[in-house]
Amino acid sequence: MRQAPIEVFLEHWYSQPMWGTLRRHPRQSGIVARRASAQSDHAALADVLEAWSPGRASHAWDELPALSRRMPILLITGEEDEKFVGLQQAMLQRCQPAGTSGIGVQAATILSAGHAVHLERPLELAGAIEAWLKGLECTQQTLRPLE
């Protein structure tokens, strides 16, 4: 990426399986074109991708149950994003072991969407977030600061 033109990188990036539904999206070419024109500092983009890659980030699996007892969590995936649907289910199981209580975790799966839910189905995503927010009870317990 640091040596090749941004268009070459984006073509390779979006050819990965997780972007399959985005490649079929009617506005896909416009989305990629905007990304190419917006990324004038290719070295900075490379740095961000390297630093923030989920594969390189430390995991927080051990903290998930405690977090889910202290704050509401919404896990959103596109139904066609197989890897992240699996991770969503694993996170739900990790956060909601039998016999536990707390504020909790909820999941929303956006139909006919893949990894780029916000681009592929923005209205459905907004609806899922809105429904989740409306379902939250804002009590003193939910407002306590994280320690």
MODELLER restraints for C-alpha pairs under 7 A, 6 or more apart:
rsr = mdl.restraints
at = mdl.atoms
rsr.add(forms.Gaussian(group=physical.xy_distance, feature=features.Distance(at['CA:1:A'], at['CA:9:A']), mean=5.59, stdev=0.5))
rsr.add(forms.Gaussian(group=physical.xy_distance, feature=features.Distance(at['CA:1:A'], at['CA:46:A']), mean=6.73, stdev=0.5))
rsr.add(forms.Gaussian(group=physical.xy_distance, feature=features.Distance(at['CA:2:A'], at['CA:42:A']), mean=6.57, stdev=0.5))
rsr.add(forms.Gaussian(group=physical.xy_distance, feature=features.Distance(at['CA:2:A'], at['CA:43:A']), mean=5.90, stdev=0.5))
rsr.add(forms.Gaussian(group=physical.xy_distance, feature=features.Distance(at['CA:2:A'], at['CA:46:A']), mean=6.73, stdev=0.5))
rsr.add(forms.Gaussian(group=physical.xy_distance, feature=features.Distance(at['CA:6:A'], at['CA:36:A']), mean=6.11, stdev=0.5))
rsr.add(forms.Gaussian(group=physical.xy_distance, feature=features.Distance(at['CA:6:A'], at['CA:42:A']), mean=6.83, stdev=0.5))
rsr.add(forms.Gaussian(group=physical.xy_distance, feature=features.Distance(at['CA:7:A'], at['CA:36:A']), mean=6.11, stdev=0.5))
rsr.add(forms.Gaussian(group=physical.xy_distance, feature=features.Distance(at['CA:18:A'], at['CA:81:A']), mean=6.33, stdev=0.5))
rsr.add(forms.Gaussian(group=physical.xy_distance, feature=features.Distance(at['CA:18:A'], at['CA:115:A']), mean=5.93, stdev=0.5))
rsr.add(forms.Gaussian(group=physical.xy_distance, feature=features.Distance(at['CA:19:A'], at['CA:114:A']), mean=6.95, stdev=0.5))
rsr.add(forms.Gaussian(group=physical.xy_distance, feature=features.Distance(at['CA:19:A'], at['CA:115:A']), mean=6.28, stdev=0.5))
rsr.add(forms.Gaussian(group=physical.xy_distance, feature=features.Distance(at['CA:21:A'], at['CA:113:A']), mean=6.48, stdev=0.5))
rsr.add(forms.Gaussian(group=physical.xy_distance, feature=features.Distance(at['CA:21:A'], at['CA:114:A']), mean=5.41, stdev=0.5))
rsr.add(forms.Gaussian(group=physical.xy_distance, feature=features.Distance(at['CA:22:A'], at['CA:28:A']), mean=6.15, stdev=0.5))
rsr.add(forms.Gaussian(group=physical.xy_distance, feature=features.Distance(at['CA:22:A'], at['CA:116:A']), mean=6.61, stdev=0.5))
rsr.add(forms.Gaussian(group=physical.xy_distance, feature=features.Distance(at['CA:22:A'], at['CA:120:A']), mean=6.53, stdev=0.5))
rsr.add(forms.Gaussian(group=physical.xy_distance, feature=features.Distance(at['CA:25:A'], at['CA:120:A']), mean=6.74, stdev=0.5))
rsr.add(forms.Gaussian(group=physical.xy_distance, feature=features.Distance(at['CA:64:A'], at['CA:95:A']), mean=5.84, stdev=0.5))
rsr.add(forms.Gaussian(group=physical.xy_distance, feature=features.Distance(at['CA:65:A'], at['CA:94:A']), mean=6.41, stdev=0.5))
rsr.add(forms.Gaussian(group=physical.xy_distance, feature=features.Distance(at['CA:65:A'], at['CA:95:A']), mean=4.35, stdev=0.5))
rsr.add(forms.Gaussian(group=physical.xy_distance, feature=features.Distance(at['CA:68:A'], at['CA:95:A']), mean=6.09, stdev=0.5))
rsr.add(forms.Gaussian(group=physical.xy_distance, feature=features.Distance(at['CA:68:A'], at['CA:102:A']), mean=6.72, stdev=0.5))
rsr.add(forms.Gaussian(group=physical.xy_distance, feature=features.Distance(at['CA:68:A'], at['CA:103:A']), mean=6.20, stdev=0.5))
rsr.add(forms.Gaussian(group=physical.xy_distance, feature=features.Distance(at['CA:68:A'], at['CA:104:A']), mean=4.87, stdev=0.5))
rsr.add(forms.Gaussian(group=physical.xy_distance, feature=features.Distance(at['CA:68:A'], at['CA:105:A']), mean=5.93, stdev=0.5))
rsr.add(forms.Gaussian(group=physical.xy_distance, feature=features.Distance(at['CA:69:A'], at['CA:101:A']), mean=6.81, stdev=0.5))
rsr.add(forms.Gaussian(group=physical.xy_distance, feature=features.Distance(at['CA:69:A'], at['CA:102:A']), mean=4.05, stdev=0.5))
rsr.add(forms.Gaussian(group=physical.xy_distance, feature=features.Distance(at['CA:69:A'], at['CA:103:A']), mean=5.04, stdev=0.5))
rsr.add(forms.Gaussian(group=physical.xy_distance, feature=features.Distance(at['CA:69:A'], at['CA:104:A']), mean=5.79, stdev=0.5))
rsr.add(forms.Gaussian(group=physical.xy_distance, feature=features.Distance(at['CA:70:A'], at['CA:102:A']), mean=6.75, stdev=0.5))
rsr.add(forms.Gaussian(group=physical.xy_distance, feature=features.Distance(at['CA:70:A'], at['CA:103:A']), mean=6.10, stdev=0.5))
rsr.add(forms.Gaussian(group=physical.xy_distance, feature=features.Distance(at['CA:70:A'], at['CA:142:A']), mean=6.98, stdev=0.5))
rsr.add(forms.Gaussian(group=physical.xy_distance, feature=features.Distance(at['CA:71:A'], at['CA:103:A']), mean=5.78, stdev=0.5))
rsr.add(forms.Gaussian(group=physical.xy_distance, feature=features.Distance(at['CA:71:A'], at['CA:142:A']), mean=6.24, stdev=0.5))
rsr.add(forms.Gaussian(group=physical.xy_distance, feature=features.Distance(at['CA:72:A'], at['CA:103:A']), mean=5.52, stdev=0.5))
rsr.add(forms.Gaussian(group=physical.xy_distance, feature=features.Distance(at['CA:72:A'], at['CA:104:A']), mean=5.50, stdev=0.5))
rsr.add(forms.Gaussian(group=physical.xy_distance, feature=features.Distance(at['CA:72:A'], at['CA:105:A']), mean=5.98, stdev=0.5))
rsr.add(forms.Gaussian(group=physical.xy_distance, feature=features.Distance(at['CA:73:A'], at['CA:104:A']), mean=6.55, stdev=0.5))
rsr.add(forms.Gaussian(group=physical.xy_distance, feature=features.Distance(at['CA:73:A'], at['CA:105:A']), mean=4.71, stdev=0.5))
rsr.add(forms.Gaussian(group=physical.xy_distance, feature=features.Distance(at['CA:73:A'], at['CA:106:A']), mean=6.30, stdev=0.5))
rsr.add(forms.Gaussian(group=physical.xy_distance, feature=features.Distance(at['CA:74:A'], at['CA:105:A']), mean=5.89, stdev=0.5))
rsr.add(forms.Gaussian(group=physical.xy_distance, feature=features.Distance(at['CA:74:A'], at['CA:106:A']), mean=4.99, stdev=0.5))
rsr.add(forms.Gaussian(group=physical.xy_distance, feature=features.Distance(at['CA:74:A'], at['CA:107:A']), mean=5.59, stdev=0.5))
rsr.add(forms.Gaussian(group=physical.xy_distance, feature=features.Distance(at['CA:75:A'], at['CA:88:A']), mean=6.40, stdev=0.5))
rsr.add(forms.Gaussian(group=physical.xy_distance, feature=features.Distance(at['CA:75:A'], at['CA:106:A']), mean=6.27, stdev=0.5))
rsr.add(forms.Gaussian(group=physical.xy_distance, feature=features.Distance(at['CA:75:A'], at['CA:107:A']), mean=4.65, stdev=0.5))
rsr.add(forms.Gaussian(group=physical.xy_distance, feature=features.Distance(at['CA:75:A'], at['CA:108:A']), mean=6.17, stdev=0.5))
rsr.add(forms.Gaussian(group=physical.xy_distance, feature=features.Distance(at['CA:76:A'], at['CA:107:A']), mean=5.91, stdev=0.5))
rsr.add(forms.Gaussian(group=physical.xy_distance, feature=features.Distance(at['CA:76:A'], at['CA:108:A']), mean=4.85, stdev=0.5))
rsr.add(forms.Gaussian(group=physical.xy_distance, feature=features.Distance(at['CA:76:A'], at['CA:109:A']), mean=5.80, stdev=0.5))
rsr.add(forms.Gaussian(group=physical.xy_distance, feature=features.Distance(at['CA:77:A'], at['CA:84:A']), mean=6.41, stdev=0.5))
rsr.add(forms.Gaussian(group=physical.xy_distance, feature=features.Distance(at['CA:77:A'], at['CA:85:A']), mean=5.98, stdev=0.5))
rsr.add(forms.Gaussian(group=physical.xy_distance, feature=features.Distance(at['CA:77:A'], at['CA:108:A']), mean=6.56, stdev=0.5))
rsr.add(forms.Gaussian(group=physical.xy_distance, feature=features.Distance(at['CA:77:A'], at['CA:109:A']), mean=4.99, stdev=0.5))
rsr.add(forms.Gaussian(group=physical.xy_distance, feature=features.Distance(at['CA:77:A'], at['CA:110:A']), mean=6.20, stdev=0.5))
rsr.add(forms.Gaussian(group=physical.xy_distance, feature=features.Distance(at['CA:78:A'], at['CA:109:A']), mean=5.46, stdev=0.5))
rsr.add(forms.Gaussian(group=physical.xy_distance, feature=features.Distance(at['CA:78:A'], at['CA:110:A']), mean=4.70, stdev=0.5))
rsr.add(forms.Gaussian(group=physical.xy_distance, feature=features.Distance(at['CA:78:A'], at['CA:111:A']), mean=6.25, stdev=0.5))
rsr.add(forms.Gaussian(group=physical.xy_distance, feature=features.Distance(at['CA:78:A'], at['CA:113:A']), mean=4.50, stdev=0.5))
rsr.add(forms.Gaussian(group=physical.xy_distance, feature=features.Distance(at['CA:78:A'], at['CA:114:A']), mean=4.43, stdev=0.5))
rsr.add(forms.Gaussian(group=physical.xy_distance, feature=features.Distance(at['CA:78:A'], at['CA:115:A']), mean=5.88, stdev=0.5))
rsr.add(forms.Gaussian(group=physical.xy_distance, feature=features.Distance(at['CA:78:A'], at['CA:117:A']), mean=5.75, stdev=0.5))
rsr.add(forms.Gaussian(group=physical.xy_distance, feature=features.Distance(at['CA:79:A'], at['CA:85:A']), mean=6.63, stdev=0.5))
rsr.add(forms.Gaussian(group=physical.xy_distance, feature=features.Distance(at['CA:79:A'], at['CA:109:A']), mean=5.62, stdev=0.5))
rsr.add(forms.Gaussian(group=physical.xy_distance, feature=features.Distance(at['CA:79:A'], at['CA:110:A']), mean=5.77, stdev=0.5))
rsr.add(forms.Gaussian(group=physical.xy_distance, feature=features.Distance(at['CA:79:A'], at['CA:111:A']), mean=5.36, stdev=0.5))
rsr.add(forms.Gaussian(group=physical.xy_distance, feature=features.Distance(at['CA:79:A'], at['CA:112:A']), mean=6.36, stdev=0.5))
rsr.add(forms.Gaussian(group=physical.xy_distance, feature=features.Distance(at['CA:79:A'], at['CA:113:A']), mean=5.84, stdev=0.5))
rsr.add(forms.Gaussian(group=physical.xy_distance, feature=features.Distance(at['CA:79:A'], at['CA:114:A']), mean=6.16, stdev=0.5))
rsr.add(forms.Gaussian(group=physical.xy_distance, feature=features.Distance(at['CA:80:A'], at['CA:112:A']), mean=6.68, stdev=0.5))
rsr.add(forms.Gaussian(group=physical.xy_distance, feature=features.Distance(at['CA:80:A'], at['CA:113:A']), mean=5.77, stdev=0.5))
rsr.add(forms.Gaussian(group=physical.xy_distance, feature=features.Distance(at['CA:80:A'], at['CA:114:A']), mean=4.57, stdev=0.5))
rsr.add(forms.Gaussian(group=physical.xy_distance, feature=features.Distance(at['CA:81:A'], at['CA:114:A']), mean=4.50, stdev=0.5))
rsr.add(forms.Gaussian(group=physical.xy_distance, feature=features.Distance(at['CA:81:A'], at['CA:115:A']), mean=5.25, stdev=0.5))
rsr.add(forms.Gaussian(group=physical.xy_distance, feature=features.Distance(at['CA:92:A'], at['CA:105:A']), mean=6.73, stdev=0.5))
rsr.add(forms.Gaussian(group=physical.xy_distance, feature=features.Distance(at['CA:95:A'], at['CA:105:A']), mean=6.91, stdev=0.5))
rsr.add(forms.Gaussian(group=physical.xy_distance, feature=features.Distance(at['CA:108:A'], at['CA:128:A']), mean=6.61, stdev=0.5))
rsr.add(forms.Gaussian(group=physical.xy_distance, feature=features.Distance(at['CA:110:A'], at['CA:124:A']), mean=6.76, stdev=0.5))
rsr.add(forms.Gaussian(group=physical.xy_distance, feature=features.Distance(at['CA:110:A'], at['CA:125:A']), mean=6.80, stdev=0.5))
rsr.add(forms.Gaussian(group=physical.xy_distance, feature=features.Distance(at['CA:113:A'], at['CA:120:A']), mean=6.01, stdev=0.5))
rsr.add(forms.Gaussian(group=physical.xy_distance, feature=features.Distance(at['CA:113:A'], at['CA:121:A']), mean=6.47, stdev=0.5))
rsr.add(forms.Gaussian(group=physical.xy_distance, feature=features.Distance(at['CA:117:A'], at['CA:125:A']), mean=6.86, stdev=0.5))
rsr.add(forms.Gaussian(group=physical.xy_distance, feature=features.Distance(at['CA:118:A'], at['CA:125:A']), mean=6.47, stdev=0.5))
